[in-house]
Amino acid sequence: MRKQTTIENIERAIESLTLKEQLRLVEKLTRQLRRTVLTPKKELDWGKLYGLGKGLWKEDAQKYVSRSREDRA
């Protein structure tokens, strides 16, 4: 006879709860998951990117592209 796992014990305990208690448990688990795992990712601050490419296009765009292609070859 195999040993029962913790999750099986939890499932059996949940089955013994009333519907109202089960719903309360689901709500509590949902809140906990939202706080820990499902928190939204931070939005990018596009303002921090301002000026990063400054000076990149001082040369002619076509010359830049041609030089980049030569570097890859």
The 8 nearest C-alpha neighbors of each residue, nearest first, counted from 0:
[[1, 2, 3, 4, 7, 8, 5, 6],
 [2, 0, 3, 4, 7, 5, 8, 6],
 [1, 3, 4, 0, 5, 7, 8, 6],
 [4, 2, 7, 1, 5, 8, 6, 0],
 [5, 3, 7, 6, 2, 8, 9, 1],
 [4, 6, 8, 7, 9, 3, 10, 2],
 [5, 7, 9, 8, 4, 10, 3, 11],
 [6, 8, 10, 4, 9, 5, 11, 3],
 [9, 7, 5, 11, 6, 10, 12, 4],
 [8, 10, 6, 12, 7, 11, 13, 5],
 [11, 9, 7, 13, 12, 8, 6, 14],
 [10, 12, 14, 8, 13, 9, 7, 15],
 [11, 13, 9, 15, 10, 14, 8, 16],
 [14, 12, 10, 16, 15, 11, 9, 21],
 [15, 13, 11, 12, 16, 10, 17, 21],
 [14, 16, 12, 13, 11, 17, 10, 21],
 [17, 15, 13, 14, 20, 21, 18, 12],
 [16, 18, 20, 19, 21, 15, 14, 13],
 [17, 19, 21, 20, 22, 16, 23, 14],
 [18, 20, 22, 17, 21, 23, 16, 24],
 [19, 21, 23, 17, 22, 18, 16, 24],
 [22, 20, 18, 24, 23, 19, 16, 17],
 [23, 21, 25, 19, 24, 20, 26, 18],
 [22, 24, 20, 26, 21, 25, 27, 19],
 [23, 25, 21, 27, 22, 26, 28, 20],
 [26, 24, 22, 28, 27, 23, 29, 21],
 [27, 25, 29, 23, 24, 28, 22, 30],
 [26, 28, 24, 30, 29, 25, 23, 31],
 [29, 27, 31, 25, 30, 26, 32, 24],
 [28, 30, 26, 32, 31, 27, 25, 33],
 [31, 29, 33, 27, 28, 32, 26, 34],
 [30, 32, 28, 34, 29, 33, 27, 35],
 [33, 31, 29, 35, 36, 34, 30, 28],
 [32, 34, 37, 30, 31, 35, 38, 36],
 [35, 33, 31, 32, 38, 30, 36, 37],
 [34, 36, 32, 33, 37, 31, 38, 30],
 [37, 35, 32, 38, 33, 34, 31, 39],
 [36, 38, 33, 35, 39, 32, 34, 40],
 [39, 37, 33, 36, 34, 35, 40, 32],
 [40, 38, 37, 41, 42, 36, 33, 34],
 [41, 39, 42, 38, 37, 43, 36, 35],
 [40, 42, 39, 43, 44, 38, 45, 37],
 [41, 43, 40, 44, 39, 45, 46, 47],
 [42, 44, 45, 41, 47, 46, 40, 48],
 [43, 45, 46, 47, 42, 48, 41, 49],
 [44, 46, 48, 47, 43, 49, 42, 50],
 [45, 47, 49, 44, 48, 43, 50, 51],
 [48, 46, 45, 49, 44, 50, 51, 43],
 [49, 47, 45, 46, 51, 50, 44, 52],
 [48, 50, 46, 47, 51, 45, 52, 53],
 [49, 51, 53, 52, 48, 47, 54, 46],
 [52, 50, 53, 48, 49, 47, 54, 55],
 [53, 51, 55, 50, 54, 49, 56, 48],
 [54, 52, 50, 55, 51, 56, 57, 49],
 [53, 55, 57, 56, 52, 58, 51, 50],
 [56, 54, 52, 53, 57, 58, 51, 63],
 [55, 57, 58, 54, 60, 59, 53, 52],
 [58, 56, 54, 55, 59, 60, 53, 63],
 [59, 57, 56, 60, 63, 62, 55, 54],
 [58, 60, 62, 61, 63, 57, 56, 64],
 [61, 59, 63, 62, 58, 64, 56, 57],
 [60, 62, 64, 63, 59, 65, 66, 58],
 [63, 61, 65, 59, 60, 64, 66, 58],
 [62, 64, 60, 66, 61, 65, 67, 59],
 [65, 63, 67, 61, 66, 62, 68, 60],
 [64, 66, 62, 68, 67, 63, 61, 69],
 [65, 67, 69, 63, 68, 64, 62, 70],
 [68, 66, 64, 70, 69, 65, 63, 71],
 [69, 67, 65, 71, 70, 66, 64, 72],
 [70, 68, 66, 72, 71, 67, 65, 64],
 [69, 71, 67, 68, 72, 66, 65, 64],
 [72, 70, 68, 69, 67, 66, 65, 64],
 [71, 69, 70, 68, 67, 66, 65, 64]]
